Amino acid sequence: MKGTLQLINNSEYAVCAQILRLFFGHCSREGDSLVFPLSAEQIAGTTDGVSITVSSDYMVDSEELTALRYGTTLVEDLPNAKARIEINLRAERLLKSSCQTNLSDFRRNLKRELYLVLSTWTGISFPWGSLTGVRPTQICAEIMELCGREEAVKILTDEWGLSQDKAELGTKVGKAEKGIISRYDPDKDYVVYCGLPFCPTRCRYCSFTTRDANRYADKLELYVEAMLEEAGQFFGRQSGKAAAVYFGGGTPTSLPADLFAYYTKGLLELIPHNADAELTMEAGRPDTLNDEILNLIKDAGFGRLCINPQTMHDSSLNAIGRKHTAADTLAAYELARKTGSFIINMDLIYGLPGEKPGDFLSSLERVLDLAPENITLHSLALKQSARLMDDMSGHDLQTYLREIHPDLLLEQELNEAYMRLQHNSYPPYYLYKQKRSRGALENTGFSKPGYESTYNVLMMSDRFTVIGLGSGATSKFLTASGLVRQHNSKDLLDYINRVPEFVNKKLELKSF
């Protein structure tokens, strides 16, 4: 049996779908309703099924909500209107919730009220409560600015459904992010992402537009030329200099050395940036680093380097499709330290398939022994386009829900990891969430004081322009109607053939 959700006087399907997927795994739109699956336990005792209505007391326009959220000129004369949200859930019993809200906070409060009703009905409480979006720390910071951290933690737990641990983490990181953001001007400063979608192999959990560099060897040079064309055409008609440039992917260091040198030097010559701009090279695969590549990175002026083992267990590396070992990670790290004075980040993933309790913490201990400047912890995300999801396709819905619903043991292990990082002087400084993450948990960046990544914070804030170059890259522009994203094609040859079109779209949005 399926449940239904109907909207009255609003069309916030996307907002409601986020909450439905959190509890039920899937939902789809059928006509004017959202439909979601129910378990046998959830339909027990019901005679007419499960139905939800989400209504407002007058018709709310979605475009106005977007414009109000970003404070844009489109609605500068709109009065500070309020609306009343009412939610009714009819199952074996009737549950109701309602609130009065400013239109600028309509979506947030709709999500909160729907979350609280479903949490009451299902008995499930998620670590981040109703903060299902990518940037929960924004709301934490806004509440903290109004009433201080202690009161903000109380409001986040009592009214937004966060656990005590996440409310404290969210306010702490929100304060750190705000401090970094305050150093830059959204009207002038911007960041650049250069995406090279090639890796030595594709990890089973990866959902990015990534290809095997060896299999696509005949396309590598063609792709690099297309990226140089995109950068040249766009930046040739723009003023201002980038505050940070991030070379990601994929794995840029999977390119042959001569092409890698041409790629990095060519793009950095085309992208305007000051001598003190933050330059980051993602060398996520340790087996792509050697003396020649590392010296090219150093000579090009990169100050930051990412070496991402994801786990320090060889059996796990093999299981996720990586062809390097933990020993390769140690060797690459040592070589990087000998080559230059890089600020090094290392990523680890918790919740990897097949890892036993304690495996993640032992990986963290080995990374802490190396003492990189940054450590980033990621929750395994079960993305639809990842091979890991293909492996799960034969599993039933309840198996999938167990992966994305709260996991007490995983939370306990993560909390222990946070304590160890704090003990070793790595405070958290940025945080974001992904859909379908294990245990509905977060990705968090930790840094020794003074070594935080500017790019990470500005890019995730949605308050700064982001110029994305390459196949599958996304640009963000603040326009009169709100934040607008421009997406380059994920198809490699389609991207190469349509570079002028993507450049023109960027220029059009940049002029708003």
C-alpha positions as CSV (number, residue, x, y, z in Angstrom):
1,M,0.0,0.0,0.0
2,K,1.1,3.6,-0.6
3,G,0.5,6.8,1.2
4,T,-0.4,10.1,-0.4
5,L,0.5,13.7,0.3
6,Q,-1.6,16.5,-1.2
7,L,-0.8,20.2,-1.3
8,I,-3.4,23.0,-0.8
9,N,-2.7,26.6,-1.7
10,N,1.0,25.9,-2.4
11,S,3.2,23.9,-4.8
12,E,6.1,23.0,-2.6
13,Y,6.5,19.4,-3.9
14,A,10.3,19.4,-3.7
15,V,10.3,20.5,-0.1
16,C,7.8,17.9,1.0
17,A,9.6,15.2,-1.1
18,Q,12.8,15.7,0.9
19,I,11.0,14.8,4.1
20,L,9.1,11.9,2.7
21,R,12.3,10.4,1.3
22,L,13.9,10.8,4.7
23,F,11.3,8.6,6.3
24,F,10.1,6.3,3.5
25,G,13.1,6.0,1.2
26,H,11.2,7.0,-2.0
27,C,8.4,9.1,-3.3
28,S,7.1,10.2,-6.7
29,R,4.6,12.7,-8.0
30,E,1.3,11.3,-9.4
31,G,-0.9,14.1,-10.6
32,D,-1.3,16.7,-7.9
33,S,-0.1,14.3,-5.1
34,L,3.1,12.8,-3.8
35,V,3.0,9.1,-3.4
36,F,5.3,7.1,-1.0
37,P,5.6,3.4,0.0
38,L,4.4,2.1,3.4
39,S,5.5,-1.0,5.4
40,A,3.1,-3.5,6.7
41,E,3.5,-2.1,10.2
42,Q,2.7,1.4,9.1
43,I,-0.6,0.4,7.5
44,A,-1.7,-1.8,10.4
45,G,-4.9,-0.6,11.9
46,T,-5.7,1.7,9.1
47,T,-8.9,1.3,7.0
48,D,-8.5,4.1,4.5
49,G,-4.8,4.1,4.1
50,V,-2.5,7.0,5.0
51,S,-3.0,10.5,3.7
52,I,-1.4,13.8,4.5
53,T,-2.5,17.3,3.5
54,V,-0.2,20.3,3.6
55,S,-2.1,23.6,3.3
56,S,-1.6,27.3,3.7
57,D,-4.3,29.8,4.4
58,Y,-3.9,31.5,1.0
59,M,-2.1,30.8,-2.3
60,V,1.6,31.0,-1.9
61,D,3.7,31.6,-5.0
62,S,6.9,29.5,-5.3
63,E,8.8,32.2,-7.2
64,E,8.1,34.8,-4.5
65,L,9.4,32.3,-1.9
66,T,12.6,31.9,-3.8
67,A,13.1,35.6,-4.2
68,L,12.3,36.4,-0.6
69,R,14.7,33.7,0.6
70,Y,17.6,35.5,-1.2
71,G,16.4,39.0,-0.6
72,T,16.4,39.9,-4.3
73,T,15.0,42.9,-6.1
74,L,12.2,40.9,-7.6
75,V,10.1,41.3,-4.5
76,E,11.6,44.4,-2.9
77,D,8.2,46.0,-2.6
78,L,6.4,42.9,-1.3
79,P,5.1,43.5,2.3
80,N,6.4,41.2,5.1
81,A,3.5,38.9,4.6
82,K,2.7,35.9,6.9
83,A,1.1,32.6,6.1
84,R,-0.4,29.9,8.2
85,I,0.8,26.3,7.5
86,E,-1.4,23.4,8.6
87,I,-0.5,19.7,8.3
88,N,-3.0,16.8,8.8
89,L,-1.9,13.2,8.8
90,R,-4.8,10.6,8.7
91,A,-3.9,7.0,9.5
92,E,-5.0,4.9,12.4
93,R,-5.2,8.2,14.2
94,L,-5.3,11.9,13.3
95,L,-2.2,14.0,13.8
96,K,-2.1,17.8,13.3
97,S,0.5,20.5,13.3
98,S,0.4,24.2,12.4
99,C,2.4,27.3,12.6
100,Q,2.4,31.0,11.6
101,T,5.4,32.0,9.4
102,N,6.9,34.8,7.5
103,L,7.0,34.0,3.8
104,S,10.8,34.2,3.8
105,D,10.8,31.2,6.2
106,F,7.9,29.4,4.7
107,R,9.8,26.4,3.3
108,R,11.9,25.9,6.4
109,N,8.9,25.9,8.6
110,L,6.9,23.7,6.2
111,K,9.7,21.1,6.4
112,R,9.9,21.4,10.1
113,E,6.2,20.9,10.7
114,L,6.0,18.0,8.3
115,Y,9.1,16.4,9.9
116,L,7.6,16.7,13.4
117,V,4.3,15.1,12.4
118,L,6.0,12.2,10.6
119,S,8.5,11.7,13.5
120,T,5.6,11.5,15.9
121,W,3.7,9.0,13.8
122,T,6.7,6.7,12.8
123,G,8.6,7.0,16.1
124,I,11.8,7.8,14.2
125,S,14.0,10.7,15.1
126,F,16.9,11.7,12.8
127,P,20.1,13.2,14.1
128,W,19.6,16.5,12.2
129,G,15.9,16.6,12.7
130,S,14.1,18.6,10.1
131,L,17.4,20.1,8.7
132,T,17.5,17.8,5.7
133,G,19.2,20.3,3.3
134,V,22.9,20.4,2.3
135,R,23.8,23.3,4.6
136,P,22.2,22.8,8.1
137,T,24.8,25.1,9.7
138,Q,23.3,28.1,8.0
139,I,20.1,27.8,10.1
140,C,22.2,27.0,13.2
141,A,24.2,30.2,12.6
142,E,21.1,32.3,12.0
143,I,19.4,31.2,15.2
144,M,22.6,31.6,17.2
145,E,23.0,35.2,15.9
146,L,19.6,36.0,17.2
147,C,19.8,34.5,20.7
148,G,23.3,33.2,21.4
149,R,24.7,29.7,21.3
150,E,23.2,28.2,24.4
151,E,19.7,29.3,23.6
152,A,20.2,28.3,19.9
153,V,21.1,24.7,20.9
154,K,17.9,24.6,23.0
155,I,15.8,25.9,20.1
156,L,17.4,23.5,17.6
157,T,16.7,20.5,19.8
158,D,13.2,21.5,21.1
159,E,11.8,23.1,17.9
160,W,13.8,21.7,15.0
161,G,14.2,18.1,16.2
162,L,18.1,17.9,16.3
163,S,19.9,15.7,18.7
164,Q,21.9,17.5,21.4
165,D,25.2,16.4,19.7
166,K,24.2,17.8,16.3
167,A,22.8,21.0,17.7
168,E,26.1,21.7,19.4
169,L,28.1,20.6,16.3
170,G,25.9,22.7,14.0
171,T,26.3,25.9,16.1
172,K,30.1,25.4,16.5
173,V,30.7,24.9,12.8
174,G,28.2,27.7,11.9
175,K,30.3,30.1,14.0
176,A,33.6,28.9,12.3
177,E,32.1,29.2,8.8
178,K,30.8,32.7,9.5
179,G,34.3,33.8,10.6
180,I,35.8,32.6,7.3
181,I,33.0,34.1,5.2
182,S,33.4,37.5,6.9
183,R,36.9,37.9,5.3
184,Y,35.4,38.0,1.8
185,D,33.0,40.2,-0.2
186,P,30.2,38.4,-2.0
187,D,30.0,41.2,-4.5
188,K,33.6,40.9,-5.6
189,D,35.1,37.6,-4.5
190,Y,34.4,34.3,-6.3
191,V,35.8,30.8,-6.5
192,V,36.6,28.5,-9.4
193,Y,36.2,24.8,-9.7
194,C,38.1,22.9,-12.5
195,G,36.7,19.4,-12.9
196,L,38.6,16.6,-14.7
197,P,36.3,13.5,-14.7
198,F,38.9,10.8,-15.0
199,C,40.2,8.4,-12.4
200,P,42.5,5.3,-12.5
201,T,39.3,3.2,-11.6
202,R,35.8,4.1,-10.5
203,C,35.0,3.6,-6.8
204,R,31.8,1.6,-6.1
205,Y,30.3,4.4,-4.1
206,C,31.1,7.2,-6.6
207,S,28.2,9.0,-8.3
208,F,30.3,11.7,-10.0
209,T,30.8,11.9,-13.8
210,T,34.0,9.9,-13.6
211,R,35.6,7.7,-16.3
212,D,38.6,5.3,-16.4
213,A,41.5,7.4,-17.5
214,N,43.2,4.4,-19.2
215,R,40.1,3.5,-21.2
216,Y,39.6,7.1,-22.4
217,A,43.3,7.8,-23.1
218,D,42.4,9.0,-26.6
219,K,40.0,11.6,-25.2
220,L,42.2,13.2,-22.5
221,E,43.9,15.8,-24.7
222,L,40.7,16.7,-26.5
223,Y,39.0,17.2,-23.1
224,V,41.9,19.4,-21.7
225,E,41.7,21.6,-24.8
226,A,37.9,22.0,-24.3
227,M,38.5,23.1,-20.7
228,L,41.1,25.6,-21.8
229,E,38.6,26.9,-24.4
230,E,35.9,27.3,-21.8
231,A,38.2,29.1,-19.4
232,G,39.6,31.4,-22.1
233,Q,36.3,32.4,-23.5
234,F,34.7,33.1,-20.1
235,F,37.5,34.8,-18.2
236,G,38.6,36.7,-21.3
237,R,35.4,38.7,-20.9
238,Q,35.3,39.1,-17.1
239,S,37.0,41.3,-14.5
240,G,37.9,40.5,-10.9
241,K,40.2,37.8,-9.5
242,A,39.4,34.5,-7.9
243,A,39.8,34.1,-4.2
244,A,40.3,30.3,-4.5
245,V,40.8,27.8,-7.3
246,Y,40.1,24.1,-6.8
247,F,41.3,21.4,-9.2
248,G,39.1,18.4,-8.6
249,G,37.5,15.5,-10.4
250,G,37.8,12.7,-10.8
251,T,41.5,12.7,-10.1
252,P,43.5,15.4,-12.0
253,T,46.8,13.6,-11.2
254,S,45.7,10.6,-13.2
255,L,46.7,12.6,-16.4
256,P,50.1,11.8,-18.0
257,A,52.7,14.1,-16.6
258,D,53.2,16.2,-19.8
259,L,49.4,16.7,-20.2
260,F,49.0,17.4,-16.5
261,A,51.5,20.2,-16.7
262,Y,49.8,21.6,-19.8
263,Y,46.4,21.4,-18.1
264,T,47.4,23.0,-14.8
265,K,49.6,25.7,-16.3
266,G,47.2,26.6,-19.0
267,L,44.2,27.0,-16.7
268,L,46.0,29.0,-14.1
269,E,47.2,31.4,-16.8
270,L,43.6,31.9,-17.9
271,I,41.9,32.2,-14.5
272,P,42.6,35.6,-13.0
273,H,43.9,35.3,-9.4
274,N,46.2,37.0,-7.1
275,A,49.5,35.6,-5.9
276,D,48.0,34.8,-2.5
277,A,44.9,33.1,-3.9
278,E,44.2,29.6,-2.4
279,L,45.1,26.9,-5.0
280,T,44.1,23.3,-4.2
281,M,45.0,20.2,-6.1
282,E,42.9,17.1,-5.4
283,A,45.2,14.0,-5.8
284,G,42.6,11.7,-4.3
285,R,44.3,8.5,-5.4
286,P,47.7,8.1,-3.7
287,D,48.8,5.8,-6.5
288,T,48.8,8.7,-9.0
289,L,51.5,10.6,-7.1
290,N,55.2,10.4,-7.9
291,D,58.2,12.8,-7.8
292,E,57.4,14.3,-11.2
293,I,53.7,15.0,-10.6
294,L,54.3,16.4,-7.1
295,N,57.1,18.7,-8.4
296,L,54.7,19.9,-11.1
297,I,52.1,20.7,-8.5
298,K,54.6,22.6,-6.4
299,D,56.0,24.5,-9.3
300,A,52.6,25.5,-10.5
301,G,52.0,27.3,-7.1
302,F,49.5,24.9,-5.4
303,G,49.6,25.3,-1.7
304,R,47.0,22.7,-0.8
305,L,47.0,19.0,-1.7
306,C,44.3,16.4,-1.0
307,I,45.5,12.8,-0.5
308,N,42.3,10.8,0.2
309,P,42.7,7.2,1.3
310,Q,39.0,6.9,2.4
311,T,40.1,3.9,4.5
312,M,43.4,2.5,5.8
313,H,42.3,-1.2,5.4
314,D,43.4,-3.0,2.2
315,S,40.4,-5.3,2.2
316,S,38.0,-2.3,2.2
317,L,40.0,-0.5,-0.5
318,N,39.7,-3.6,-2.7
319,A,36.0,-3.9,-1.9
320,I,35.2,-0.3,-3.0
321,G,37.2,-0.7,-6.3
322,R,40.5,1.0,-5.5
323,K,43.7,-0.5,-6.7
324,H,46.1,1.0,-4.2
325,T,46.9,-0.1,-0.6
326,A,47.2,1.7,2.7
327,A,51.0,1.4,2.3
328,D,50.7,3.4,-1.0
329,T,48.9,6.2,1.0
330,L,51.7,6.3,3.5
331,A,54.3,6.4,0.8
332,A,52.5,9.2,-1.1
333,Y,52.1,11.3,2.0
334,E,55.8,11.0,2.9
335,L,56.8,11.9,-0.7
336,A,54.5,14.9,-0.6
337,R,56.1,16.1,2.6
338,K,59.6,15.8,1.1
339,T,58.6,17.6,-2.0
340,G,57.0,20.8,-0.7
341,S,55.3,22.6,2.2
342,F,51.8,21.6,1.2
343,I,48.8,22.0,3.4
344,I,47.5,18.4,3.2
345,N,43.9,17.2,3.6
346,M,43.0,13.5,4.0
347,D,39.5,12.1,3.5
348,L,38.0,9.1,5.3
349,I,34.6,7.6,4.8
350,Y,32.6,6.0,7.6
351,G,29.9,3.4,7.0
352,L,31.8,1.6,4.2
353,P,30.3,-1.8,3.3
354,G,32.0,-4.7,5.0
355,E,33.8,-2.6,7.6
356,K,33.4,-3.9,11.2
357,P,32.9,-1.7,14.3
358,G,36.3,-0.1,15.1
359,D,37.7,-0.3,11.5
360,F,36.9,3.4,10.8
361,L,38.4,4.5,14.1
362,S,41.6,2.5,13.4
363,S,41.8,4.2,10.0
364,L,41.4,7.6,11.7
365,E,44.2,6.8,14.2
366,R,46.6,6.0,11.4
367,V,45.8,9.3,9.7
368,L,46.2,11.2,13.0
369,D,49.6,9.7,13.3
370,L,50.5,11.4,10.0
371,A,49.3,14.8,11.3
372,P,47.9,16.3,8.1
373,E,46.7,19.9,8.4
374,N,43.1,18.9,7.4
375,I,41.1,15.8,8.0
376,T,37.6,15.4,6.4
377,L,35.1,12.7,7.5
378,H,32.4,11.7,5.0
379,S,29.3,9.6,5.6
380,L,28.9,7.0,2.9
381,A,26.2,8.3,0.5
382,L,24.0,5.8,-1.4
383,K,23.8,7.6,-4.7
384,Q,21.5,6.3,-7.4
385,S,24.2,6.4,-10.1
386,A,26.8,4.6,-8.0
387,R,27.6,0.9,-8.5
388,L,27.0,0.3,-4.9
389,M,23.3,1.1,-5.4
390,D,23.3,-1.3,-8.4
391,D,24.5,-4.0,-6.0
392,M,21.6,-3.2,-3.7
393,S,19.0,-3.2,-6.4
394,G,17.9,-6.7,-5.5
395,H,17.3,-5.8,-1.9
396,D,13.9,-4.9,-0.6
397,L,12.9,-1.4,0.6
398,Q,13.4,-2.2,4.3
399,T,17.0,-3.2,3.7
400,Y,17.6,0.2,2.0
401,L,15.8,2.1,4.8
402,R,18.0,0.4,7.4
403,E,21.0,2.0,5.6
404,I,19.6,5.6,5.6
405,H,17.7,5.6,8.9
406,P,19.4,6.4,12.2
407,D,22.2,4.0,13.1
408,L,23.1,4.2,16.8
409,L,26.3,2.3,16.6
410,L,27.6,4.3,13.7
411,E,26.7,7.6,15.5
412,Q,28.6,6.4,18.6
413,E,31.7,5.6,16.5
414,L,31.4,9.0,14.8
415,N,31.1,10.8,18.2
416,E,34.2,9.0,19.3
417,A,36.1,10.1,16.2
418,Y,35.0,13.7,16.9
419,M,36.4,13.4,20.4
420,R,39.7,12.1,19.1
421,L,40.0,14.9,16.6
422,Q,39.3,17.5,19.2
423,H,41.9,15.9,21.5
424,N,44.4,16.2,18.7
425,S,43.6,19.9,18.1
426,Y,41.4,19.5,15.0
427,P,38.3,21.6,15.5
428,P,35.5,21.3,12.9
429,Y,35.2,24.3,10.5
430,Y,32.8,23.3,7.7
431,L,30.0,20.8,7.3
432,Y,27.5,19.7,4.7
433,K,25.0,16.8,4.3
434,Q,24.2,14.6,1.3
435,K,21.0,12.8,0.4
436,R,20.8,9.1,1.3
437,S,23.8,9.2,3.6
438,R,24.4,6.3,6.0
439,G,22.5,7.0,9.2
440,A,21.4,10.4,7.8
441,L,24.8,11.7,9.0
442,E,27.0,14.5,7.9
443,N,30.3,15.3,6.2
444,T,32.6,17.4,8.3
445,G,35.9,19.1,7.7
446,F,38.4,19.5,10.6
447,S,41.5,21.6,10.5
448,K,44.5,22.6,12.6
449,P,43.9,26.3,13.5
450,G,44.8,28.6,10.6
451,Y,44.8,26.0,7.9
452,E,41.1,26.0,7.0
453,S,40.1,25.7,3.3
454,T,38.6,28.9,1.9
455,Y,37.2,27.2,-1.1
456,N,35.2,24.6,0.9
457,V,33.5,27.2,3.0
458,L,32.7,29.8,0.2
459,M,31.6,27.2,-2.3
460,M,29.2,25.5,0.2
461,S,27.8,28.8,1.5
462,D,25.7,29.7,-1.6
463,R,26.6,33.3,-0.9
464,F,29.4,33.6,-3.5
465,T,29.7,33.1,-7.2
466,V,31.2,29.8,-8.2
467,I,32.5,29.3,-11.7
468,G,32.5,25.6,-12.7
469,L,34.7,24.5,-15.6
470,G,34.6,21.0,-17.2
471,S,32.1,18.3,-17.9
472,G,29.5,18.0,-15.2
473,A,30.7,21.1,-13.4
474,T,28.1,23.4,-11.8
475,S,28.3,27.2,-11.6
476,K,26.4,29.3,-9.1
477,F,25.3,32.9,-9.7
478,L,23.4,35.3,-7.4
479,T,20.8,36.9,-9.7
480,A,17.8,39.2,-9.2
481,S,15.6,36.1,-8.9
482,G,17.8,34.2,-6.4
483,L,20.6,31.7,-6.7
484,V,20.8,30.3,-10.2
485,R,22.8,27.2,-11.1
486,Q,24.3,26.6,-14.6
487,H,25.2,23.0,-15.3
488,N,27.7,21.8,-17.9
489,S,26.8,18.6,-19.7
490,K,27.8,15.4,-18.0
491,D,28.3,13.7,-21.3
492,L,32.0,14.0,-22.3
493,L,31.6,14.5,-26.0
494,D,28.5,16.6,-25.6
495,Y,30.4,18.9,-23.3
496,I,33.3,19.2,-25.7
497,N,31.0,20.1,-28.6
498,R,28.9,22.6,-26.7
499,V,31.6,24.7,-24.8
500,P,30.6,28.0,-26.4
501,E,27.0,27.5,-25.4
502,F,28.0,26.8,-21.7
503,V,30.2,29.9,-21.8
504,N,27.5,32.1,-23.1
505,K,25.1,30.9,-20.5
506,K,27.6,31.8,-17.8
507,L,28.2,35.2,-19.2
508,E,24.4,35.8,-19.4
509,L,23.9,34.9,-15.7
510,K,27.0,36.8,-14.6
511,S,25.6,40.0,-16.1
512,F,22.5,39.9,-13.9
